[in-house]
Each structure stands twice: as structure tokens, then as C-alpha cells.
Amino acid sequence: MESVLTNACKIKIDNFEGPFDLLFHLIEKNQFNIYDIPINAITDQYMEYLFAMQEMDLEIASEFLVMASTLLHIKSKMLLPSRKEEDQQEADPREELVLKLLEYRKYKDFSNVLREREKEWSKVYWKLPEPITCIRKDEVVELVPDELKRVYTELLEKNRRKMNPNVNRINRIVQHEKVSLRSKMREINRELVKKGRFKFFELFSFKTRSRTDIITGFLAILELSRLRRVRLEQRRIHGEIYISKVEMAPELGKIDARELDSMA
């Protein structure tokens, strides 16, 4: 049993950075609850590690001995019988040790995070910026009147070639077509008065009307349909749109001007 323990210490003892590190190893190894440490078992195992270090002629740091005395003190306090009244007032002798262990675990976890970051950033290489020396050299330019005139003439000629020769003869590039929704609604109403029913493309044909005129006419029949002035019928998809007048609907000429403005 002693040889097995000694071999375990040879492997593990050099990895402990202090007494708290050794305590954490024992707690995790035995799966103890850190808030309810079995002080007898943890003290016995801790002392076995120290005895093994002595057998291997290793120098035991003073903080390991201080922790050993602390564990023995807590163990003796928990083994001694105490009165019930004193137990109610006296705090758990392990409480201070538990708080220190929790604080140590917090810093240990954070050190692991920093170690991972150091490992990751150790693969990054960078180079410090080098100062760039800029040598300023002033040159004296001799201005020759004939050369200056020649360059200026070439610039004027290049600019003249870029201009459209017909720019002075163009009066209007785009003629804006003004189409009123109200006028199209009245036009549709006049057609209904004449025929009572007609096809949309009979009145608004691509051969005789502009695109703006046709779109405005289409919006006009939709607005009249919304106001229940006309009835729209399309028997198949992309087929002819038939427009007929609603029997009880008044003519557009008799509609109130404000209502007509709202249509437009």
C-alpha cells in the first residue's frame, strides 16, 4: 500500500502549486462536496501526501505545513465534544476554509481562461511599424510662355471634343405628359353613356394611346369600381376587361365636386 501511494505522489506532487491546489485535487478525486468537506478523510489523505514527500526527500514548503496544522486544528475541534448551547452560537469550523477554497477556485478557473488565451495568441505574429523617411525635394519649374499657351490650347480642344455639337439646337429632351385621373374617369363615363358597355382596350388601345394614358385609365376604372359606379368583368386571366355601368349609379357629371376630387 505504501509503495502504491509513493508512486502516486511521484507522479502528482510536482504539479501542485500550493496547499489549496493539493486540497482541490483530493476533493475532486474523492468527489467530495466542497460545502460539506469530510474533514477527517481529507486531513488523513493530506498528511499521507506530506509523509510521502518526506520519504522522497522533497523540500516541503512552509504553506503546506501551515495548511496541515489548519486541517488538524479543524479536525480536533470537530472531534471534541461540545455543549448544545455553544453549538448553536458557534460557527462551523470549516466555514473559513470553504470560503478560501471557493475564492481559490475562482482565481484558478480564471487563470485557465488566461492560459488558453495565451496559448491562442502565442500563434499570432506581428511586426512593428517602421518609420518611413520622406525626402522632400523642391524643384524649380521654369515657365515658358509658348509652352503654357500650347498646353492651354490642348485642354480647350479636348473639352470641345467632349461637347455634343447639337447641344445648342436641342430645345426639349423629354416632353412631360400630363394625364389627369379625373379626366379619365369622365371619359369612361361618357363612353358608358354612349354604349352602356365596352371593352377596356377598345377605349385605351396601345395603338392610339400612350403608356401613361393607359395606366391612368386602368386606375380610373378601379377607382370607379371601388365607388360602385361601374361593374368590371373579366372572364379569364389576361382576357378582355368589360366595363358596364351600374344601373342605379349617377353619372360622373352629377357627382359632388369634393367627391370627384377625392377620386383623383
MOZIGI-V753925 format. One line per field, one symbol per residue. ss: DSSP state (A for helix, B for strand, O for the rest). psi: psi as a letter, one per 30 degrees, with the letter a starting at -180 (. if undefined). burial: # if it has 9 or more other C-alpha atoms within 8 Angstrom, else .. Layout:
# MOZIGI-V753925
ss->???
psi->???
burial->???
This chain:
# MOZIGI-V753925
ss->OAAAAAAAAAAAAAAOOOAAAAAAAAAAAAOOOOOOOOAAAAAAAAAAAAAAAAAOOOOOOAAAAAAAAAAAAAAAAAAOOOOAAAAAAOOOOOAAAAAAAAAAAAAAAAAAAAAAAAAAAOOOOOOOOOOOOOOOOOOOOOOOAAAAAAAAAAAAAAAAAAOOOOAAAOOOOOOOOOOOAAAAAAAAAAAAAAAOBBBAAAAOOOOOOOAAAAAAAAAAAAAAAAOOOBBBBBOOOOOOBBBBBOOOOOOAAAOOAAAAAAAO
psi->eeeeeeeeeeefeffkfleeeeeeeeeeefhlkffikjeeeeeeeeeeeeeeeefghkkklefeeeeeeeeeeeeeeffkklleeeeeeklkffeeeeeeeeeeeeeeeeeeeeeeeeeefffkklkkkkkjkjjkjkkjkkjkeeeeeeeeeeeeeeeeffkkfgeffjekekjkkjkkeeeeeeeeeeeeeeffklkefeeikfeflleeeeeeeeeeeeeeeeghelkkkjflkgakjkklkkegkllffgkkeeeeeee.
burial->....##..#...#..#..#.####.##....#....#.#..##.###.##.###.....#...##.##..##.##...........#..........#..#..#...........................................#................................##.###.##.##...######..###..#...##.##.###.###..#####.#.....#######..#.....#....#....
